[in-house]
Amino acid sequence: MTLEPSHLALVPFVSVANMMKLVHHIGLERFLIELADEIEADFKRWPAFDKAPRVPSHSDVGVIELMPTSDGEMYGFKYVNGHPNNMKDGLQTVTGFGVLAEVDTGYPVLFSEMTVLTALRTAATSAVATRHLARPDSKTLAMIGNGAQSEFQCLALKAVCDIETVHLYDIDPAATEKCAQNLANSGLTIRRCATPEEAIEGADVITTATADKRMQTILTDNMIGNGVHINAIGGDCPGKTELHKDIVARSSMFVEYPEQTRIEGELQQMPLDHPFTELWQVITGQATGRRSESEITLFDGVGFAIEDFSALRYVRNAVADTTFFTNLDMIADPDDPRDLFGMVMRASGT
Amino acid sequence: MTLEPSHLALVPFVSVANMMKLVHHIGLERFLIELADEIEADFKRWPAFDKAPRVPSHSDVGVIELMPTSDGEMYGFKYVNGHPNNMKDGLQTVTGFGVLAEVDTGYPVLFSEMTVLTALRTAATSAVATRHLARPDSKTLAMIGNGAQSEFQCLALKAVCDIETVHLYDIDPAATEKCAQNLANSGLTIRRCATPEEAIEGADVITTATADKRMQTILTDNMIGNGVHINAIGGDCPGKTELHKDIVARSSMFVEYPEQTRIEGELQQMPLDHPFTELWQVITGQATGRRSESEITLFDGVGFAIEDFSALRYVRNAVADTTFFTNLDMIADPDDPRDLFGMVMRASGT
């Protein structure tokens, strides 16, 4: 008798170290391009998914959320936290992990870190929205908030949307400096900006990725010029928005899943009858995206479970023929499925 | 530069093999007794927990569920599936895994298999209910359904409630034989029964643990004698009940979390005004349990997130000073928490 588990008991696990190896193996920009395509493909079959707002557990200092979805063949969920105060203790604001499983058996087929992967999928999702909503000639991005998400956002918009120049602004100049240095050899032209006005001037696309509420009054309505596309991705829980209400009111709003955006996004500060369009309908052609050169389009991105599902499926396929995973003995697998007890008892001799 | 993760990135993982080693290290009966005490302790502080019905994803062949809860200090969730057809393909009907995390940071502190652990906590929960609801002189258990759960149920009732004799019945005699052989040296007196009537005759406690709907008509009202305590633990999803409605109508019903039991338990077949008592209130003395020697008490157990929370905390403490876990590189932990990108980029040299 051995404790060696059968193949049914083993679930491929992608650690943080292996996720980073996978990113370098594929190449970061190619990873972002392929992931954006994967997410877009799932947005195109949006009605096929089981959808519900994520399941949050709030505390005074943050939130822990579960984000499940299923397309009837595969089931996926992500565990993710959001703790703005973590940073001062040397911890990540957002960490996560996730699982992909077969609907027919309930057995997991992938367990993966999702701290790095969430940054990648969030950036890829902004790129999908920008590809469909920004003016086609957009070349300059204003990146407001230069924290853990910022470089991924900049590179995804370079790789997917041909952004060439990035204006960086953060209330903490050290964050801007970190971001600028990380992007120094990216091929992007980088400008460090001392004020939000400076960052926004001449920008075709504005991405806001701020982790707390301090940014909210930094962008005022009179700064925002006609024709820009805004990705507001930092407002992602009740009570946390990034944009002044007047900016939102002037913009045409595009959302992932309205039931969740209503609770978490910029939409929460607007009246219940504020109009919006679902991004998947723009992608499938069922709804119109940008209507004019002068329109302000706003992607009120809060992050939805389907994007994580796309990312997990992409990683599952990407690691399949590599060494970038280990097998975890996660699932008890007795010879006789009714004899779980016998399996436990026989393990005593080992 | 090394890919070696810091201690913050590492999450203790209890594999199936290590869970089985832990059970033998502690001893199965002691494990069940201690786990029952742990669950009872959490039932005593029931109002302290965030509670919601589990989050299911149903398909034609089964269900995948997430079961989160929090006591404000720790957060826990379990992933669990229920696929009655898995057995014929050599797979487990119920498998699971779970995570315990710190509410203040959102960082996981334990990742554990929960297929074995769910069997243990389900048995321990039946034992807690039986301890509070059965007649104190109960010595004989009728175990209806002799599948993967059955031995754990029998041993928990032996260890916690001093059950001495078990009558086994299953529609498949091979399952009964398997269960009887597994319990041969347990100290329990075992009787293999050819009919449900034979199993129930003389039983003080009846536990039903059936995985599909075939059992529902096997127990009829006229079999059930006065004064028994019933643990009905196999009816745990919409449309799936184990007991004839007339039995339920004659019994005093005790439940875990009414909002979930209403959807999943025997309670779903009863009118909305059918009376029930919450088990935690019996345990704290706020409600009365058994009122007489002749009353039939029914624990309509569907399994609630708090029981998994108790089990994860118990395992976390139990493995702390052992070698029965490995550390998983689950959480990205850059030196500078805002520099996730830099961490990913620096990994390219390894």
Interface residues (C-beta under 8 A of the other chain):
Chain A: L3 P5 L8 A9 F13 S15 V16 A17 M20 K21 V23 H24 L28 D50 A52 V55 S57 S59 V61 G62 V63 I64 L66 P68 S70 G72 Y75 F77 Y79 N81 G82 H83 N86 M87 D89 G90 L91 Q92 T93 T95 F97 V99 A101 V103 D104 T105 G106 Y107 P108 E113 T115 V116 A119 N146 G147 A148 Q149 S150 E151 F152 A175 K178 C179 N182 L328 D329 M330 I331 A332 D333 P334 D336 P337 R338 D339 L340 F341 G342 M343 V344 M345 A347 S348 T350
Chain B: L3 P5 L8 A9 F13 S15 V16 A17 M20 K21 V23 H24 L28 D50 A52 V55 S57 S59 V61 G62 V63 I64 L66 P68 S70 G72 Y75 F77 Y79 N81 G82 H83 N86 M87 D89 G90 L91 Q92 T93 T95 F97 V99 A101 V103 D104 T105 G106 Y107 P108 E113 T115 V116 A119 N146 G147 A148 Q149 S150 E151 F152 A175 K178 C179 N182 L328 D329 M330 I331 A332 D333 P334 D336 P337 R338 D339 L340 F341 G342 M343 V344 M345 A347 S348 T350
